[in-house]
Amino acid sequence: MSRLRIGVIGAGGIARIMHLPELAALRDRAEVVVLQGRKESRLKRLCAEYGVPRWTHDADAVLADPGLDAIVVATPHPLHVAPGIKALKAGKHLFMQKPLCGEMREADDFVAAAEATDRVTLVLPHFRPEVVGARDRVEAGTIGKVSGARMRTSHGGPEVYYAQVREALGEPAGDLWFFDAKQAAVGALFDMGVYAVATLVALLGTVRRVTGAVATLDKPTPLEDTATLLLEFASGAIATAETGWCDPARTWEFSVHGTRGKLTSDGDGLTLWEPGSYTREDVPSKESAVDLAPHRRGSAHAHFLDCVERSVRPPLSHARAARHVTEVLLAGLRAAREGRAVDVASAAA
């Protein structure tokens, strides 16, 4: 198969930090041939750094380019869906940055476009081997009937992310649009909480009801910088998704608890805890833990190329899953605002 020809819409910070380096490592399978963005200096720098032959300010020209096979949408999150739908209607494979969007109308339109074509659509987040390994063991019944789970994904906030962006792009400090409610619309729950919710959905399936609490503790924004959701799954399991912009140490960890054992990960492998030696409280002892997988970060773009080459839908990071996660996140915000549980209508599959 010839190399996939790719255009990037929104060639900014996340393109420099994630998309372009990962695609550069896959040059035998794919080539980035055009970058689109607002800042000429940034586009020229990225083209030179990654050997991309063309750049433009015109997103529509890139989306309609018959010489492209696929599009990476790396715009700010309020601007994901429109170019994504245009790419699909133009017959391109599509790789979408997270979160999908902040409105259910947009999410519904996106799913309709994705399901009206045979093109491959992948919507981040992409899941680490620890998550896939845990999901396999949950489905195999290794830990018995799942009763609950917890995941926390958090970091120090947009200013920490933008410090990395400025260093990578050699740019001075700029505006933190994440803090502007008119530009961003949603806060830490959509920015970082999407990882926790999407992972729990990948592990446990469809969410049926959400309760939530959000707060603004430290950041200069009316948007939430801290959030916790209580998720009730169709299976009966109950899980908590925790997130925030107030964690300078950065956290990525989860646990899944069942009637015959549990699975835990702190981002450095996956551990299965099985009944062996028991304490008086009848919980598995640490001595019975088995390390199942060393930490290794899988490439989302390699997974995308695998799916394109095999003409298959990504098993976890597909359009319907992204729509479901969007509804769960919005239900969490509504639940926090109204002080009640909110039902979720969509399914994860």
C-alpha positions, 0 to 999 in steps of 0.5 A, spaced: 500 500 500 502 506 498 503 511 503 497 515 506 497 522 504 495 527 510 493 534 511 493 537 518 487 542 519 489 547 525 497 546 525 498 549 532 501 547 539 498 540 539 500 538 532 507 540 534 507 536 540 503 530 538 501 529 531 507 531 527 512 527 531 508 521 531 507 521 524 514 523 522 515 516 526 511 513 521 514 516 514 514 509 511 506 509 511 504 516 511 506 523 509 504 529 511 503 534 505 500 540 507 499 544 514 493 549 515 493 554 520 493 562 522 500 564 523 505 564 517 511 564 522 508 557 525 506 554 519 513 555 516 517 553 522 513 546 522 514 545 515 521 546 515 522 542 522 518 536 519 519 536 512 512 538 510 512 541 502 506 546 503 502 550 508 496 554 507 491 559 511 485 556 507 482 550 510 477 549 505 482 548 500 485 542 504 479 539 505 477 539 498 484 537 495 483 530 491 490 529 492 489 527 500 487 521 503 486 523 510 485 529 514 488 530 522 483 535 525 488 539 530 484 545 531 481 548 538 476 544 541 470 548 539 472 548 532 473 540 531 466 538 528 465 543 522 472 541 518 471 534 520 464 533 517 467 537 511 473 532 511 468 526 511 464 529 506 470 530 501 471 522 502 477 523 507 479 518 512 479 522 519 483 523 525 480 528 530 483 531 536 479 530 543 474 532 545 469 531 540 465 538 541 461 541 547 454 540 544 450 534 542 447 537 536 454 537 533 455 530 536 449 528 532 451 531 526 458 528 526 456 521 527 451 522 522 457 524 517 461 518 519 456 513 518 454 515 511 461 514 509 466 508 508 472 512 511 475 511 517 474 515 523 478 515 529 476 520 535 481 521 541 483 519 546 486 513 544 487 508 549 494 505 552 495 498 552 494 498 560 487 500 558 486 495 553 489 489 557 484 491 563 478 491 558 480 484 555 480 481 562 474 485 564 470 482 558 473 475 560 471 475 567 478 475 570 476 479 576 468 477 576 462 481 576 465 488 576 462 492 582 466 499 581 471 503 578 475 509 579 479 514 574 483 520 575 486 524 569 489 531 571 494 536 570 497 543 572 492 547 567 492 550 560 498 554 563 503 548 564 500 545 557 502 552 553 509 553 557 510 546 553 507 549 546 511 555 547 518 552 548 516 547 542 514 553 537 519 558 540 514 563 541 513 568 547 507 567 552 500 568 549 493 568 551 490 562 554 483 561 551 482 555 555 480 560 560 475 564 556 468 562 557 466 565 550 472 562 546 472 555 550 465 554 553 467 548 557 473 547 562 477 542 565 472 537 565 472 537 557 479 538 557 482 533 561 476 529 564 474 526 557 480 522 558 477 519 565 470 518 562 472 515 555 477 510 559 471 508 564 467 507 558 472 503 554 472 499 560 465 498 562 461 500 556 455 504 556 453 510 562 446 510 564 446 516 569 450 521 571 451 525 578 456 531 578 460 536 582 464 541 579 468 547 582 473 553 580 478 553 586 484 556 583 484 558 576 482 565 573 476 563 569 468 562 570 469 555 568 470 549 572 478 547 574 476 541 578 470 536 577 468 529 579 462 525 576 459 519 579 457 514 573 452 509 573 453 504 568 448 499 564 451 493 567 450 496 574 457 498 576 458 504 579 465 509 577 468 515 579 471 520 574 476 525 577 479 531 573 482 538 574 487 543 572 490 544 579 494 538 579 502 540 578 504 533 579 500 530 573 495 524 575 493 518 570 491 512 574 485 507 574 482 501 578 477 496 576 474 492 582 470 486 581 468 480 585 474 476 584 479 481 584 481 488 581 485 491 576 490 497 577 494 502 573 498 508 575 501 509 568 506 504 569 503 497 567 497 494 569 497 489 575 492 484 577 490 483 584 487 476 585 485 472 592 491 469 595 493 471 602 487 474 605 487 480 611 481 479 616 477 484 611 477 479 606 481 483 601 486 481 596 493 482 599 499 485 595 503 479 595 498 476 590 499 482 585 501 480 578 504 485 573 501 484 567 504 489 562 510 493 562 508 501 560 509 502 553 505 508 550 502 506 543 501 511 537 494 513 536 496 515 529 499 508 528 493 505 530 489 509 525 493 507 519 492 500 521 485 501 521 485 505 514 489 499 511 484 494 514 478 498 512 475 497 519 472 502 525 477 503 531 474 498 536 474 504 542 475 510 539 470 511 534 464 516 532 459 513 537 463 512 543 465 520 542 458 522 542 456 518 548 462 521 552 460 528 550 453 526 552 456 524 559 460 530 560 454 534 558 450 530 563 455 531 568 455 539 568 448 539 568 448 534 574 452 539 578 448 545 576 442 542 577 444 538 583 441 532 581 442 525 577 441 526 569 440 520 565 444 519 558 440 516 552 446 514 547 450 508 547 457 507 547 457 502 541 
